[in-house]
Amino acid sequence: MISQNDLYDLEFSLICIRNDIKYKFNQEILSKIIFVLKETDTIFEDNQIRKALASIKGLDQKRWYYVYHNNVYVNRRFLKNKLIYQLFIKLCEELNNILKNNNYEKAYDLVDSFHCLPNIIAENNFIIPKSFWNIYVKPYRNKWDKNFLIAEQKLF
């Protein structure tokens, strides 16, 4: 289970990926994030995203500086909605697959469409507001895939 603090770390990770979409460790970074998101039944631990990314050998410590400093939190709220975990996993896996095919323009547009979603969820009591779909997902749909996340949008 992750907290709102992990969501903020997830957002920053997605921003870093977007800012250097061709970075050689992006796929490994996404794999570590997916692993953390899939481990929802384990005992909670602070800084899960940071610790997972810090384990990557050769990661640019200047760009990814924040993963090497664990924070101490006094307030935690936990993400319990399994559908949101599934959505993040699907998005990260899709991004990983696009990166494997070296389609960097599409990968950039995809991560650009959801990089802010972790923060939106954390700031909206773990709910995805309707505006997210129109503001962030719709441009990606119009350019790349008309059916992108249609089923997921209906669930939320």
LINPE-V122538 format. One record per run of one state. SS is the DSSP state (@ for helix, = for strand, . for the rest). FROM is the first residue (numbers start at 0). LEN is the number of residues. Records with the same first field share a line. If there is no record, write none. Layout:
SS->FROM-LEN  FROM-LEN
This chain:
.->0-2  19-6  38-9  54-10  68-9  78-3  100-3  114-2  123-6  143-6  155-1
=->2-1  77-1
@->3-16  25-13  47-7  64-4  81-19  103-11  116-7  129-14  149-6
